[in-house]
Amino acid sequence: MSLVIVFLPIIITLAVAVIYFFYYKSSINKHLNDEDYQEKHYRPSPGTLGAVIMAVALIVTSTKDRYTIRNLEQQINNLNSQIYQLSDDVREIADAGKYKFDYTVEVDKLFKENGKYYVTYTLTVLPETFRNNETLSVFMDDREIFLTRDGNKYTGQFTRETLSQEEAFTMMIRRDNKRKAEEIYLNPGRIVGGMFMFIDISGSTEVQNNTLKVKMHAVLMNKEEGTLKAASLVVEDKGEIIRREDLSELRDREIDFSFKEKISSEENVSMYVEFSDTDGNTYLFNLYSPSYTGDCDDYVYEVRDSAGTVIVRY
């Protein structure tokens, strides 16, 4: 607030008092010089008028100050409310920080039992903070599996049938008489990445004037887990094979390949990679199919054993 605003009531009071003083002085002189002059109205002295104006100014200023004070009190209350809310947020963040963790799910063993394949997983959990009274467990198939603490990590094993789609289960963290539930996810890709070979293919396909144009780069992944026996890219048109591109050289190096093939229409074409390893497993990797919708019933990758039993697909 500027000094002009602060002293404005005083300045106005003095100005009015000075003007009134000259008017009051003129009125007194007329009364002294003219015996017939009669006062029509009572005129207060300049001092009285100044006091009244000053009182009014003080009342107005006081009222304004009270409004300012009330407004300031409201702002302080709002600020206190914001600080309280911020404190709650900080407490919530700090409380949530107690339950932050990293986890890994590794594939330890793959086995066949009663015509079905199962995988034994190891779950490792690394919390950011630890408490002596803390316990971690996972819930699967209506049973609870408690994890074992070893230093600054928790581990636990569980067995599941090989998956055809992602599965979620609940991990429960108990600490300081509180419980926090977190979702853990299993993906069939973990089985593939941990146990089987995979051919990574990138590039482009294009159809122009009923001609399929393919230009791709292929890499064999997880080669140490098995030896590639044979591999080929297959193009089908209306369910009939119209081209088979040999990819067996992938056992030794990355390869690039390209070709053009006449087709009836884009809607009738499917393309996939089929390969096998020296363990007798066969693989099917769908690159393109007009019938693929992305639903969980569709699959892109499949592994079968030597007897034709599906090991995993997704």
N, C-alpha and C positions, 0 to 999 in steps of 0.2 A: 504494500500500500504506500503511495507517494505522500510526501509531506503536505502537498496542496490539499489532498483529501482529508488528512488528519486535522489541519488547521482551518478548513473551510468554514465550519460553524463559527469560529472566533472571528474570522475575517468578515463574514456576513454580519455578525452582531455589531462589530465596530463600525462598519460602513453605514448600517441603518441608524446607529446611535449618533454618528456625526451629522448625517442628513437631518435627523430629527432634532438635533441640538440647534442647528441654525433655524429650523422652522419654529422651534420652541422659543428661541431668543427673539425672533421677529415678532412672535405673538406677544411676548412680555413687553417689548418696546412699544407696540401699538397700545397696549393697556396703560403704560406709563404716560404716553404722550397724548392720549385721547381720553378725556374724562368720561365721555359718553360711550366708549367702547365696552361692550358687554361680551363676555365669554359665552359662546353657544354650547360648547361641549367641554367636558373635563379633559384636560390634556395632562397626562402623567409626565413626571420629570424624565429627562434623558437617562438618568441613572436607573429609575424604575423600569423604563421601557427596555433598557439594555439587560437588566436582570431577568425580565420576563422572557426576552428573546433567547438569552443564554440558557435559561431553564428549559425552554422548549427544545433548543438545540441539543441540550444534554439528554433530554428524554428521548428524542429521536435517535441520537447516537447510541444511547443505552439500549434502546429497542433493537437497533441494528446489531449491536454487539452481542445481545442475547441470542439473536437469530444466528449470528456467525458462530457463537459458542455451541449452540444446539447442532448446527451443521457440522462443526468440528467434532463434536461428540459422536454424531452419527457416522462420520468417516472413521473415527477411531474404533467404533463398534464393528464396522464393516471390516476394517483391517484386522481386528482381533479374530473375527470369524474366519477370515482368509488364512490367518496364521494357524488357527486351530485346525482348519481343513488341511492345510499344508502339513501340519504335524501328523495328522491321521494318515496322509498319503505317504509321508516319510516312514511312519511306523509300518504301514502296509508293505512298502517296498523292502524295508529291512526284514520284515517277517517273511516275505516271499523269498528274500535272499537266502534264508536258512535252508530252503528246499531246492536251490539250484543244483543241478548235477549234469554230468555227462555220462553217457552209457554206450556200451558196445555189445553187439550180439554176434557171437562167432559160432560157426558150424564145426562141431567136434567130431561127429560120427554119423555116417549114413548106413542104415542097415535095413534088411528086408525081413518081414515077419508076417506069416499067414497071407502071403501074396501081396502085401502092401509095404511101401517104403516109409521109414521113419527117420527123423533127424534129431540128434541130441545137440542142443544149443548150450552155450555158456554165456550167461548174462553178467557183465561187469559194470558196476555203478560206481562213479567217482563223484561224491558230493563236494560242494565247495567248502562246507563247514561240517564239523562232526560234534556229536554229543555222546556222552557215555551211556545215556539211557535211550539211545536211538535204535530203532529196528526197521528193517526194510523187508518187504515180502511181495510176492506176486500171486495173483489169483488166476487160476486156470482150471477149467472144468469143475467148478464148484469146490476146489480145494486150494489151500493156501500153502505156498512154498516160501519158507524163510531163507533169506540170503545170509551168507556167512561173512563176517567182517574179518579182513586180513589187512592190518595196518590202516591205510587211508582209503581202502576200497572194499566193496561188497561183491561177492560172487555167488552165483547159484546156477544149477543145471536143471534143465527140463527137456522132455522129449515130446515132439509133435509129429503128426503125420505130414509128409511133404505136401506143400501147399499149391493151390492153383490160383490163389488170390491173396491179397494182403490181409493179415489178421492182427487185431489189436487185443491187448490184455492190460490189466490194471496192476500198477505197482503202488503199494501203500507204504508211505513213510510215516512212522510214529515217532514223535519227539516232543518232549516237555508237555505231556498229556494232550497233545494235539495230533491230528491226523491229516495228511495231505495225500491225495490220490493223483497219480500221473499215468498217462497212457504210454505204453511201449508198443512198438509196431514190428511185426515180422513180415518180410517181403520175400517171395520166392526167389527174387534176384540174389538174395544172400546165399541161398543154396547153390545157385549156378556159379556165383562168383567164388564160392569157397570150395566147390567140389568138381566142377566140370569146365570143359573148354567152351569158348565162345568166339564167334567170328564177328568182329566189328566191321560193318560196311557203311561207308559214307559216299556221297556223290549225288548224281541227279538222274532222273528218268523223265522222258518227254515223249509225247505222242503227237505226231504231225502227219496228216494225210494217211492215216492207218499204218504208220510206221513207228515202231517203238525204238527210241534212241536211249541207250544206257551208257553212262560213263561213271565208273566207280573205283573206289580204293578199298582194299580189304586187308585186315590185320587179324592174325590169330592171337587170342587172349588166353591166359592161363595155360600156356603150353606145357608148363612143368607138371601139371596135374594129369596129363595124359598125352599120348602121342597121336597126332592126326594120321589117320589111315587113308581116307579119301574125302574129297569135297567137290561139290559142283553147284553152280547156280542154275536153276531150272525155270524156264518160262513156259507157261501153259496158256493155250487159247481154246476156249470152250471145253476145258478139261483135258485137252490133248497136249502132250509135250511137243513144242515146236523148236525149242533150243535147249541145249545143255552145255553150259560153259564150265570147263574144268578149272577148279581152284586148288588142286592138290599141291601146287607149289607153295602154298601158304605154310606148309610144314617147315620150310626153310627161310622164307622171307615174306615181307609185305609185297603185295602185287597191285597193279593197276590194270583194269580191263575196260573195254568198251566194245559195243556192237550195235547193229541195227537189225531189226527183224520186222517183217510184214505181219500185221495182225488183222483180225476181222473188225474189232472195235476195242476201245479202251475198257468198256464195261465187261468184256469177256476175258480179260487178261489177268493172270495171277503170276506172282514171281516169288520164289523161295530158294533158300540154300539148304541142301541136305549134306551131312557129313557124318563120319564115323571115326571112332578111335580104336586103338589096339586092345582095349578092354572089352570090346564087343558092343559098346553103347552106340546108338544111332541118334542123330540130332536133326531137328527140323526147325528152321528159322524163317518165318514168313516175312517177306519184305513188302509185298503188296498183294491185296486181295480185295476185289470190289464188294465182297460180302462181309468184310470186317467192319464192325460197328463200334468197337471199343468197349463193349459190355464185358462183364466178368466171365461170361460163358465163352467168349472168344479168347484165343490165345495166340501169342506170337512165337513163343519158344517152347520146344518140347524135347525131353530126353527119354529114350526107352532103353531098357536093357536087352541083352541078347535073346531073351525069351519073348520080347515084345511088350513087356509090362511097363507102363508109364512110371518113370521115377519122379519127374517133376515137370510141370508145364505152367506157363504164365503168359 
